[in-house]
Amino acid sequence: MFIIVAPIFMVIMIGYLFGRKYAQSTAADKLINDYVLYVALPALLFLAIARADSSDLNQPGFIIATLSGIVVVYIIASYIAKAQRIDLPQSAILSMGACYGTTGYMGVPILLAVFGESAALPAAIATILHNIPAMMAVIISHDLCSATANGTRLSARQSLFKALRVTLTNPLTLSVIAGMIFVIFDLPLPAFLVSFCHFLGNAAGPTALFALGLGLARCHLWQQINPGVLRLVAPMVLLKLLIQPAITLLVAMLVFGLRSDNIWLIAAVVMAAQPIGAGVYVFASKYGSNQQVVSLAIIISLLMALFTLPLILQLFAGDTANLPLVGGLAL
């Protein structure tokens, strides 16, 4: 397992070293991130969904286990924030940080590197499941709770429409929706489109991991540490790296009876165990809420994930030798 996982983190390290050496290349950083977000990952996710059979998508245990981990952790984080006298809408950012991971930039590459093409479909679906709920919750919370301060209160219906528009126009979401259209209407995939998306998608993993390393190089960890910030960061990181995957695993196994050698269970747990995603900082900056806390939590969770993720992957390492076949792929 170490031999498989080590190159993944080595790519992150190369990105980090590159970022440290070329500290002024922030414009290039943005181009690389945009390529991953708008081109490579959408191509990979689209192909994973579009090539699936409709029966492959009937995975209620996977879907509910994934959403259970997200929702339960979001609620726990909200109560922790309230106990520290942080109410809505500010607490929504902290709750998002506790349940929103780097599923696209890190989760997808790791699953594909360790478990191969069999993990592509569950990884694609998990990416969307992790993106939509937390993003919508933050947008609606801020629309409904902070509108009175600027005198432009939105109705619940308007806020919901806005949240749906933001999440559904996300390039990762659009790519999955496009793939679903091919599955639902049983449309054949043209050979040139398969080749094109496969060619682009092959670059998604290494490029996304390299971009993560660049982002880590731009952070100044020690300048942000203080006791007040750590009181918020510690529970956020604990919930994200340990509690969320534990809840996901328990629901999948105890409620739905998924076995530990099932690629859908493995993908659900690995995706739940991803470090806090950079998208949380985007929302924190947009709403001017807890940027320092979120940025520090992202850095610490990523550093800790270098140890926790290999341990979680090792738990499943002995269970994946004889995975059943679904849709022509070894699952």
C-alpha positions as CSV (number, residue, x, y, z in Angstrom):
1,M,0.0,0.0,0.0
2,F,2.9,2.4,0.8
3,I,4.3,1.9,-2.7
4,I,0.9,2.8,-4.2
5,V,0.2,5.8,-2.0
6,A,3.7,7.3,-1.8
7,P,3.7,8.7,-5.4
8,I,0.4,10.5,-4.7
9,F,1.9,12.4,-1.8
10,M,5.2,12.8,-3.7
11,V,3.3,14.8,-6.4
12,I,1.9,17.0,-3.7
13,M,5.4,17.5,-2.3
14,I,6.8,18.4,-5.8
15,G,4.0,21.0,-6.2
16,Y,4.9,22.4,-2.7
17,L,8.6,22.6,-3.6
18,F,7.8,24.2,-6.9
19,G,5.6,26.7,-5.2
20,R,8.3,27.5,-2.6
21,K,11.0,28.0,-5.3
22,Y,8.8,30.1,-7.6
23,A,7.0,32.2,-5.0
24,Q,5.8,34.8,-7.6
25,S,4.1,32.3,-9.9
26,T,0.6,32.9,-8.5
27,A,-0.8,33.6,-12.0
28,A,0.4,30.2,-13.1
29,D,-1.2,28.7,-10.0
30,K,-4.6,30.0,-11.0
31,L,-4.2,28.7,-14.5
32,I,-3.4,25.2,-13.2
33,N,-6.3,25.3,-10.8
34,D,-8.7,26.5,-13.5
35,Y,-7.5,23.7,-15.8
36,V,-8.2,21.1,-13.2
37,L,-11.6,22.6,-12.2
38,Y,-13.0,23.5,-15.7
39,V,-11.3,20.9,-18.0
40,A,-9.6,17.8,-16.6
41,L,-11.8,16.8,-13.7
42,P,-15.1,17.5,-15.6
43,A,-13.9,15.3,-18.4
44,L,-13.0,12.5,-16.0
45,L,-16.3,12.7,-14.1
46,F,-18.4,12.9,-17.3
47,L,-16.7,9.8,-18.7
48,A,-17.1,7.8,-15.5
49,I,-20.9,8.5,-15.4
50,A,-21.6,8.4,-19.1
51,R,-20.1,4.9,-19.5
52,A,-22.1,3.4,-16.7
53,D,-25.2,1.3,-16.9
54,S,-28.3,2.6,-15.3
55,S,-28.3,-0.3,-12.9
56,D,-24.8,0.7,-11.7
57,L,-26.3,3.9,-10.3
58,N,-28.7,2.2,-8.1
59,Q,-26.7,2.5,-4.9
60,P,-28.9,3.7,-2.1
61,G,-26.6,2.4,0.6
62,F,-23.7,4.4,-0.8
63,I,-25.7,7.5,-1.3
64,I,-27.4,7.5,2.1
65,A,-24.2,6.6,4.0
66,T,-22.4,9.4,2.3
67,L,-25.1,12.0,3.0
68,S,-25.5,10.7,6.6
69,G,-21.8,11.5,7.2
70,I,-22.1,14.9,5.7
71,V,-25.4,15.9,7.5
72,V,-24.5,14.5,10.9
73,V,-21.1,16.2,11.0
74,Y,-22.6,19.5,9.8
75,I,-25.1,19.4,12.6
76,I,-22.5,18.5,15.2
77,A,-20.2,21.3,14.0
78,S,-23.1,23.7,14.3
79,Y,-23.7,22.8,17.9
80,I,-19.9,23.1,18.7
81,A,-19.9,26.6,17.1
82,K,-23.0,27.6,19.1
83,A,-21.3,26.4,22.3
84,Q,-18.5,28.8,21.4
85,R,-21.0,31.6,20.9
86,I,-20.9,31.6,17.1
87,D,-24.3,31.7,15.6
88,L,-25.7,31.6,12.0
89,P,-24.6,32.7,9.5
90,Q,-21.0,32.6,10.6
91,S,-21.3,29.1,12.0
92,A,-22.3,27.8,8.6
93,I,-18.7,28.3,7.3
94,L,-17.3,26.3,10.2
95,S,-19.9,23.6,9.6
96,M,-19.0,23.4,5.9
97,G,-15.4,23.0,6.8
98,A,-16.2,20.0,9.0
99,C,-17.9,18.1,6.2
100,Y,-16.6,19.5,2.8
101,G,-13.4,17.7,1.6
102,T,-11.0,17.8,-1.3
103,T,-13.0,15.1,-3.1
104,G,-12.1,16.3,-6.6
105,Y,-8.6,17.4,-6.2
106,M,-7.4,14.6,-3.9
107,G,-10.1,12.0,-3.4
108,V,-10.6,11.1,-7.1
109,P,-6.9,10.8,-7.9
110,I,-6.3,8.6,-4.8
111,L,-9.2,6.3,-5.5
112,L,-8.1,5.8,-9.1
113,A,-4.5,5.3,-8.2
114,V,-5.2,2.7,-5.5
115,F,-8.3,0.9,-6.8
116,G,-8.1,1.7,-10.6
117,E,-10.9,2.4,-13.0
118,S,-13.4,0.5,-10.8
119,A,-13.5,3.5,-8.5
120,A,-14.2,6.1,-11.2
121,L,-18.0,5.8,-11.0
122,P,-18.4,5.9,-7.2
123,A,-15.7,8.7,-7.0
124,A,-17.7,10.8,-9.6
125,I,-21.0,10.4,-7.7
126,A,-19.3,11.0,-4.3
127,T,-17.8,14.2,-5.6
128,I,-21.2,15.7,-6.4
129,L,-22.8,14.4,-3.1
130,H,-20.0,16.1,-1.2
131,N,-20.3,19.4,-3.2
132,I,-24.0,20.1,-3.2
133,P,-25.4,19.9,0.4
134,A,-22.7,22.0,2.2
135,M,-22.6,24.6,-0.5
136,M,-26.3,25.0,-0.5
137,A,-26.5,25.1,3.3
138,V,-24.0,28.0,3.5
139,I,-25.6,30.0,0.7
140,I,-29.1,29.7,2.2
141,S,-27.8,30.4,5.8
142,H,-26.2,33.6,4.7
143,D,-29.1,34.7,2.5
144,L,-31.7,34.2,5.2
145,C,-29.7,35.3,8.3
146,S,-27.5,38.2,7.1
147,A,-30.0,39.9,4.7
148,T,-31.5,42.1,7.4
149,A,-28.1,43.7,8.0
150,N,-28.0,45.2,4.5
151,G,-31.7,45.6,4.1
152,T,-32.1,43.1,1.2
153,R,-33.8,40.1,2.7
154,L,-34.3,37.2,0.3
155,S,-37.2,34.9,0.7
156,A,-36.6,31.2,1.4
157,R,-37.7,30.4,-2.2
158,Q,-35.3,33.0,-3.7
159,S,-32.5,31.8,-1.6
160,L,-33.1,28.2,-2.5
161,F,-33.2,29.1,-6.2
162,K,-29.9,31.0,-5.8
163,A,-28.2,28.1,-4.0
164,L,-29.4,25.6,-6.7
165,R,-28.1,27.9,-9.5
166,V,-24.7,28.2,-7.9
167,T,-24.3,24.5,-7.2
168,L,-25.8,23.3,-10.4
169,T,-23.6,25.6,-12.6
170,N,-20.5,24.3,-10.9
171,P,-18.4,22.6,-13.7
172,L,-18.1,19.3,-11.7
173,T,-21.9,19.2,-11.2
174,L,-22.5,20.0,-14.9
175,S,-20.2,17.2,-16.1
176,V,-22.0,14.7,-13.9
177,I,-25.4,15.9,-15.2
178,A,-24.2,15.6,-18.8
179,G,-23.0,12.1,-18.1
180,M,-26.4,11.2,-16.5
181,I,-28.2,12.3,-19.7
182,F,-26.3,9.7,-21.6
183,V,-27.2,7.0,-19.1
184,I,-30.8,7.9,-18.6
185,F,-31.5,8.1,-22.4
186,D,-29.2,5.2,-23.2
187,L,-27.3,7.3,-25.7
188,P,-24.2,5.8,-27.3
189,L,-20.9,7.5,-26.6
190,P,-19.0,8.4,-29.8
191,A,-15.6,6.9,-29.9
192,F,-13.9,10.3,-30.4
193,L,-15.7,11.7,-27.3
194,V,-14.5,8.8,-25.2
195,S,-10.9,9.2,-26.5
196,F,-11.0,13.0,-26.0
197,C,-12.4,12.8,-22.4
198,H,-10.0,9.9,-21.5
199,F,-7.1,11.9,-22.8
200,L,-8.0,15.0,-20.7
201,G,-9.1,13.0,-17.7
202,N,-5.7,11.2,-17.5
203,A,-4.2,14.5,-16.5
204,A,-6.7,15.3,-13.8
205,G,-5.1,13.3,-11.0
206,P,-1.5,14.4,-11.2
207,T,-2.4,18.0,-12.0
208,A,-4.9,18.3,-9.2
209,L,-2.4,16.9,-6.7
210,F,0.3,19.3,-8.0
211,A,-2.1,22.2,-7.6
212,L,-2.7,21.1,-3.9
213,G,1.0,21.3,-3.3
214,L,1.2,24.8,-4.8
215,G,-1.7,25.9,-2.6
216,L,0.1,24.5,0.5
217,A,3.3,26.4,-0.4
218,R,1.3,29.7,-0.4
219,C,0.1,29.2,3.1
220,H,1.8,30.7,6.1
221,L,0.9,28.2,8.9
222,W,2.8,29.6,11.9
223,Q,1.6,33.1,11.4
224,Q,-2.0,32.1,11.9
225,I,-1.8,29.9,15.1
226,N,-3.3,31.3,18.3
227,P,-5.4,29.7,21.1
228,G,-8.6,31.3,20.0
229,V,-8.3,30.0,16.4
230,L,-7.2,26.5,17.5
231,R,-10.3,26.1,19.6
232,L,-12.3,26.3,16.4
233,V,-9.8,24.5,14.2
234,A,-9.3,21.4,16.3
235,P,-13.0,20.1,16.4
236,M,-13.3,21.0,12.7
237,V,-10.3,18.8,11.7
238,L,-11.3,16.0,14.1
239,L,-14.9,15.9,12.6
240,K,-13.6,15.9,9.0
241,L,-10.8,13.4,9.2
242,L,-12.2,10.9,11.8
243,I,-15.8,11.4,12.7
244,Q,-17.2,11.8,9.2
245,P,-15.6,8.6,7.7
246,A,-16.6,6.7,10.9
247,I,-20.2,7.7,10.5
248,T,-20.2,6.9,6.8
249,L,-18.7,3.5,7.5
250,L,-21.1,2.6,10.2
251,V,-24.2,3.5,8.2
252,A,-22.9,1.7,5.1
253,M,-22.1,-1.5,7.0
254,L,-24.7,-1.6,9.8
255,V,-27.7,-0.1,8.1
256,F,-27.2,-1.3,4.5
257,G,-25.0,-4.3,5.0
258,L,-22.3,-3.2,2.6
259,R,-19.2,-5.4,2.9
260,S,-15.7,-4.0,3.4
261,D,-14.6,-5.4,-0.1
262,N,-17.4,-3.4,-1.8
263,I,-15.8,-0.6,-3.9
264,W,-18.8,1.7,-3.2
265,L,-18.3,1.4,0.6
266,I,-14.6,2.0,0.1
267,A,-15.1,5.1,-2.0
268,A,-17.7,6.5,0.4
269,V,-15.3,6.2,3.4
270,V,-12.2,7.4,1.5
271,M,-14.1,10.4,0.2
272,A,-15.4,11.2,3.6
273,A,-11.9,11.1,5.0
274,Q,-10.5,13.7,2.7
275,P,-9.0,16.9,4.2
276,I,-11.0,20.1,4.2
277,G,-11.5,21.5,0.7
278,A,-10.2,24.8,-0.5
279,G,-13.8,25.6,-1.6
280,V,-14.6,26.4,2.1
281,Y,-12.1,29.2,2.0
282,V,-13.7,30.6,-1.1
283,F,-17.0,30.9,0.7
284,A,-15.3,32.2,3.8
285,S,-13.7,35.0,1.8
286,K,-16.9,35.7,-0.1
287,Y,-18.9,36.2,3.1
288,G,-16.0,37.7,5.2
289,S,-16.4,34.9,7.8
290,N,-13.6,33.1,9.7
291,Q,-11.0,33.2,6.9
292,Q,-8.1,32.7,9.3
293,V,-9.8,29.8,11.0
294,V,-10.7,28.1,7.7
295,S,-7.2,28.6,6.1
296,L,-5.5,27.1,9.1
297,A,-7.9,24.2,9.3
298,I,-7.3,23.4,5.6
299,I,-3.5,23.3,6.1
300,I,-3.6,21.2,9.3
301,S,-6.2,18.8,7.9
302,L,-4.1,18.3,4.8
303,L,-0.9,17.6,6.8
304,M,-2.8,15.2,9.1
305,A,-4.4,13.5,6.1
306,L,-0.9,12.5,4.9
307,F,-1.0,10.0,7.8
308,T,-4.7,9.3,8.3
309,L,-5.5,8.5,4.6
310,P,-2.8,5.8,4.2
311,L,-4.1,4.2,7.4
312,I,-7.7,4.1,6.1
313,L,-6.6,2.8,2.7
314,Q,-4.6,0.1,4.5
315,L,-7.8,-1.1,6.2
316,F,-9.3,-2.0,2.8
317,A,-6.0,-3.2,1.2
318,G,-6.6,-6.8,2.0
319,D,-10.3,-6.8,1.0
320,T,-10.1,-5.8,-2.7
321,A,-8.4,-8.7,-4.4
322,N,-11.7,-10.4,-5.5
323,L,-14.1,-7.6,-6.2
324,P,-17.3,-8.4,-8.1
325,L,-17.8,-7.2,-11.7
326,V,-20.2,-4.4,-12.4
327,G,-20.6,-2.8,-15.8
328,G,-17.6,-4.7,-17.1
329,L,-15.3,-3.2,-14.5
330,A,-13.7,-5.0,-11.6
331,L,-15.4,-3.7,-8.5
